[in-house]
């Protein structure tokens, strides 16, 4: 099932110069906004690292979005032995980039390393459901869970690269693995430099799937979006991902640039501190929270401000139909500023009140739009833009009053995981509603698919009805790219990689 929308666009005064990028030398040139620290989604979990990991590593299983089911990747077959045990039959004839053979020892080593409570990495809570793994024989491995966990396969399919036990086990400091990463994927790590970026080279002995067309991928760190666009225009880059609709319009008249937009798992949202922990006591009043929801024109934000927003459907729940357990339907408060003012007056805030919106750089323009709508109904909203680290610290300290952020579902094709992300941990649960914590825990331990979907439905409905989370817009991935490049955007590949597209989806145009 394709979600790509390819648009060839007209002429721009800033013409592209002679290209250093492109198919002439077989090298695809890309840019990342963040510094490139390595290829390790365990110690450096972020969207751009996931992009690299999808090229360098394979996972045990993969996900078919059309049927909402899982199939083998490094595993040839798999089965659930009991509620706490999954068994995997592994493919034979697979080799790592260093020439070593892939077998059950590598899988068990990787699982046991990641599940080890003594290992310290930032998003360890993603893997606390795993107790460990055991080798049955050279081609069979069993993974044991701590407790029943419904999204277990989703996590294995998206977040668990398999490492070679010998190479990874020899490291004195496992956090340096990303700089020398070795996998079984379609590309091998050729070089890595903090200033010059990273070079990936096609692995000629790749045996898990179809070999990619692109021979070499070079990715440079270019933190400024305008600089990335300029590099694309003069031919030094083949593709960039953009977040701002204005940049799409700027490039939209260049005959040598195309725009590819597709629906990823990302969405933009507004979260309110209903618990009052942040000091914003006004937000503990449900009338105030509903007033805020009615004050925001979600449709206008998606159409006018979100890059690619006009090309995708509006969401009324914070999940997508391609995900397991995503319930149909959903009802979101309408845009009604007069009703918002009435609700504020009923709550005793006819004169409004000051409030702070926390956001991060790539979505600041969305937060500014939300602030403008709130000011229109009398709420004096300011915007505090943080780095990802600063945002996480403010979240941990309970200092966020209103959050405007983008979320990727952790790249998981499972709608239940979002409940855990927002309400499964006391440090993140800003709802002031014990039921939300109960739903989050129950939804991910429920084995019956229908019962689980009903729990997810209750949680998602409660988010909106009690004024906790407002889905603002789907956040499609939008690439500007040279006409020499195409993106073959299969749903399955997109779900595997929340950044936007795996290295396998890029190809040279005919």
N, C-alpha and C positions, 0 to 999 in steps of 0.2 A: 504494500500500500504506500503510495507516494504522497508526500506533503510538500514537495518542492514547488515553488512558484518562481519561474525564471522570467526576468524582465530585461530585455535589451533596451538600453536607454540612449537618448539622442546626444547632440553635440554640446561640449562645454568649452569655454574660451581657454581654460587651462588644459592644453592638449598633452597627451602622454608623450614622453621623449623616447629615445632609443632604449629598449628594454635590456636590463641586466638579468631580469628574472625571466622565467618562461621555459618552454620545452626545448629550446635550442641546446642547452647543456643538461637537460633532464632533471633540473633542480626546481623544486617548488619552494618559493620564498614566502614565508609568513612572518607575522609579528605577534608578540604577546605584550600585554600591558604591564604585567608584573615581572620582576626579575625571575630568571630561570635558574632555580636552585638544583634541579635534578629530575630524575624520572622515578619517583617513588610516591605513589598515592597514599601510602600508609603514614609516612613521616611528614609528607607535604600535601595534605588533602585540600585541593582546590580544583576548580574547573579546568584550568589550563594544564595542570599536572595530569588530570584524568585524560585529557586529549593525548598527551605524550604516552601515557600508560596504555592507551588503547592501541597504539602502534607497536610498542615494545613487548607487551605481555599478552598472553592469553589467559582466559579464566576457565574454570571447570565446565561451566554451562553458559548458555546464552538465552535470550528471551525473544519470543515471537509475539510481536504486538498485535498482529491480526487475530491470532487465536488465544491471546493472553495465556500463553503456556511457555514452558521451558524446554530446551533441548540441549544436547551435549555439544561441548566445544573440545576441551582437552579430555573430557569424559566422553566415552562412547555411549554409555547408558548409565542410569542411576535409578535408585529406588529408596523408599523409606522403609526401614526395617521395623522401627517402632517410633513412638512420638519423639524420642530423643536421639535417634540414630538414622543417618543417611549413608548409603553405600554407593560408591562410584566405580564403574569399570572404565579403565583408562585406555586411551588410544595407544597403540604401539608405533614405533618408528618415528617418534617426535624427538627432535634434538634442540637443545638450547643454542644460543648464538655463540657460545664458547666451545661447541662441539660435543658437550656432555649429553648423555641420553636422559630423557625425561622418564620418570617412573613414579611409583607410589611414594617412595622415600621423599621426593621433592614436595609432593602435595602435603604429606604428613608433617614434614619439617616446617613448611610455610604456615600451616594452620596452627601448629603448636607454638611457633614463634609469635604469631599475632595474638593468640589467645593467652599467652603467658602474662599473668598479672604484674610481673616485674618489669615488663617492657613499658616504657613511657612514651606515648605519642598522643597528639592532641585530640583526636576523635576516637579514642579507644572504646567509648561507649557503643560505637557501631558494631563491635565484635564481642561484646561481653556475653552474647547468647551462646558462644562456642566454648565448650569445655576443652576440646582437643581432638586429635585424630590418631588413628592407628593404622598401620600397614597390615592388610590381610595377606597379600602376596604382591609380587612386583607390579601387577596391573590392577590391583584393587585396593581401595582405601575406604575407611569408614570415618565419618565425622560425627562426633558426639556433642550434643547440645546440653546446656545447663538446665534448660527448661523448654517446654514446647514454645516455638517461636515461628509464627506464621510467615513473616517475611524472610525466613532463612535463605530460601532459594534466590530471592530477589537480591539479597546482599552478596551471595556467592557469584551471581551472574554479573554484577556491576562493580564490585569494590574489592575483589579478592584476586590480585595477580598472583601467579604461581612463580616462586623463586627457585633457582637451582640450589640445592642444599649445600653442596660443597663450596661454591663461590660465596654465597651469602653467609654461611656459617663460619667462614674464615675471617670475616671482618671483625676488627677490634671494636669498632664503633658502628653499629647497624644504621645509624642516622646518615652515614655517608654513602649508603647503597645507591641512592639516586644518581650519584656522580659517576658510577661505574656499572650501572644496571645491565643485567643480562636476562633476557627472557626467551620465549619461544615465538614471539609475535612476528608480524610481517616486516618489521623494521628493527635494525639493531642500532644501538647508540654508538656513533662514530666519534664524536667529540663534544665537549661541553666546556664553555668558558663563560664566566659571569658577565663579561662585557660583550663578547661577540655572539653569545647565544649557544644554540645546540644544533648539531647536524645528525640526522638519522639517515641510514643507508638501507636500501631494500635487502632483506635477508633471502639469499638465493635458494636456501634449503628449506624455506617455509613449507610446512606440510599440513597445517591445520585447516587451511581453506585456500581460496583463490589468491594467487600472488597479485600484489598491487601493481598498477601501471607505472606510477611515479617512482623513479630510481632513487632520488635523494630529496630530503626535506631539510631546509634550513630555516630556523626560527630565531629571530632576533628580539631582544627586549627593547621595546620603544614605548615608554610610559605615556606619552602624549598622543591623544587620539588624532589631533590635527596633523601631527608629524607622520603618523601612520598613513593618513589619507594622502598627504603630499608624496610620500614614498610610493604609494600605489599609483598615483597619477603620473609619475615620471618613470614608472616601469621597474622600480627596484623591489617591489613586492607583487606577488601574484594574487593575494587575497588577504582581507582583514575582516574581523568581526566588528560591527558597529552597534552602539546602543542608542544613538541619538538620531531622531528622524531628520534633523537638519542636515546631518552628514550624508544621509541617503539622497536628499534633495540636491545637495551640492554636487555629488557625483553623478546624479541621475541624467545629466545632459551630455556626458562623455560617451562617445560611440564605442570607445575601447573598454568600457567598464560595464559589467552586468551586476544585477542585484539578485541574490537568491535568498528567499525568505521561507522559513518553515516553522512549524509548531514543534517546539521542544517540550521538555517537562518543566520548564521554568515558568514562574509566574511572579507578578508583583503584588504586594499586599500591604495592608496597614494593620498593625497590631496595637491594641490599647492595654495599658496596665490597669486592669480592672481590680487588682488587689490593693492598690494604693501604696505599694511598697516604695515606689519612686518618689513619693511625696505629693503626687497629683491626686489629692483626695476627690476632686471633681469627677475623676474617671471611675470612681466606685459607684456612681449613680447610673443605673441602666438608661435613664432618660438622656443623660449627657452623651453616653456612648451611642445611642441610637441617633441623637442629633448630629453627631459627627459623621455617622454613616450617611445620613440623608443630605449632608452638606456637600458631598463629593460627587462630581459628575464623572463616573468611571468611564462612560462611553467616550466623552470628549477627550479624556486623558489618553485612552487607548488609540483613538483615531488620529489625534493631533500631535502627541508627544512621544508615544512608544514607537520605536523603530520597528517597522513591519506590522504595526498594530492593525492597520486596515486590511491586512491579508489573512487574518486568523479570526476565529470565533471568539466572542466574549465568554468568559467563564463565570459561572455563578457558584461554583464550588472550587476549592483549591486542589483540584485533581483533574485528570484527563481520562477520557473513555478508554484509552489504550492501556490504562493501568489496572492491575488486579484490585478488586474491591472498591473501585470508584463508583459510587452510586449515581444513578441518573437523576436529572432534575436539579433542584435547588432554587431558592428564591432570595434575592438580595434587596435590601431597602432601596427604594427609588431615589433618584436625585430630586430633592424637594427642599430648597433652601428656606422657604417660608415655614414649612413644617419643622425644620431644624431650629429656627428661631423660636417657634412656639414651644418646642420641647425644652429648649434652654431656659426659657422664661418659666415654664412649669417647674423646672428643677431649681429655680432660684438664681439663675445666672443670666438674667435678661441683659445685663451689661457685659456679658462675656467674661473671659478670664485668660491669663497668659498660659501658654503650654509650650513645651519643647519637643520637636520632632528629631529623632536621631536617624541618621542614614549613612550610607557610604558613598564614595565618589561616583561610581558608575550610575547610580540611580538618584543622584542629587536632584536632577531636573524633575523627577517624579515627585520627590518630597517637596520641592518648591511649589509645584502645581497644587498639591494637597494643602500646603500652608495657605496659598492664595484663596482656595475655596473656604477654608476655616475662617480666615480673616473676614470674608464676605458675610459670615453670619455672626461676627462679633468675637470669635475666639482668636486672640492675638498669638499666632503661632510663629515660632522662630525655628530655624533649621540648623542643627549641629551635625556637620559632616565629619565622620570618623574614618580611620583606616579600619581594615578588617579586624586587626588586633585590638584597636581601641573600642570598636563596637562589641567585641566579645567580652572585653573587660567591663564595660558599662553594663552589659547584660548580666554578667556574673555578680556584679555589685548591686544589682537591682535599681539602677539609676535611669532606666529608659522609661519615659512617660508614654510617648507614641513612637513606634518604629515604622518606618517605611523602608522596605527591603525587598530583595529578590530571593526566591528560594528555588532550589533545583530538585526537591524530593530526594536529595542525596544521590540523584541519578537512578533511583530505584523505580522499577515499574510496578510499584505497590503503593496504593493510596493510604494504607494504614500506617505507614512509617511516619507520615507527617504528624499524626497524633502524638506519637512518642517524642518527636522532635520538639514540639511546642509544649506538651503537657505531661510527658512521661518523667521529667526530672524536676525536683523541687526548685532548682536554681533557674529553670526556664519557665515554670508554670506561673504566669502572671494573671491567671484567670480569677483567682479567689474563689474558685468553684471546685469543690472536692470531686464532683461527678466527672469533670473533665479528666482528672487523673485516673479515676476508675475506668473510664472508657478507654483511655490510652493503654492501660495495662491489659485490659480484657481483650481488646481488639487484636492485639498481636500475639495472644496466647490461644485464641479461639481456633479450633481445628475445623469446625464446620463452616464451609464457605458462605452459605446464606446467612447464618447467624453472625458471622464476622462482618459481612457487608452491612447488615442492619446496625451493628455497633458503630461502624465507620460513618454511616448515614447520620446516626444520632449525634455523633461528635461534630460532624461538619455542620449540621443544622444548628446545633447549640452554639457554635462559634459565632454564627451570624445573628441568631435570634436574641442572644444575650449580649451582643455587642463586643465580641472579643477580637475577631479577625475579619477584616473586609477584603475579599479578593478584588484588587483594583483592575488587573488586566493580565491576560496571558502575556508572556514575554518571549516572543518568537526569536529565534536566532537569525540574524541578518548578516549575510556576507556580501561585501563588495569585492568583486574579483575581476581579473583580466578576462577578456573574451577568449583567451587561450586556455582557460581553465573551466572545467565543469564540475559540479557537485552532484553526485548520484545519491540522492537522499532517501534511503530506505528507512522506514520507521524503526525497524529493528536496530539499525546502526545508531540512530539518534538516541534511543533509550539507553543504549550502552554508554553513551558519552554525553553528559549534560553540557559540556562546553559547546557543542554544536555539531561537529562532524568529525568522525575519525579519519585518520590518514587514509583509510581505505576508500573513503567516499570521494576523494579528489582524483581527477583524471585530466588528461590533456584533451582539449576539444579536437574534433576531427578536422 
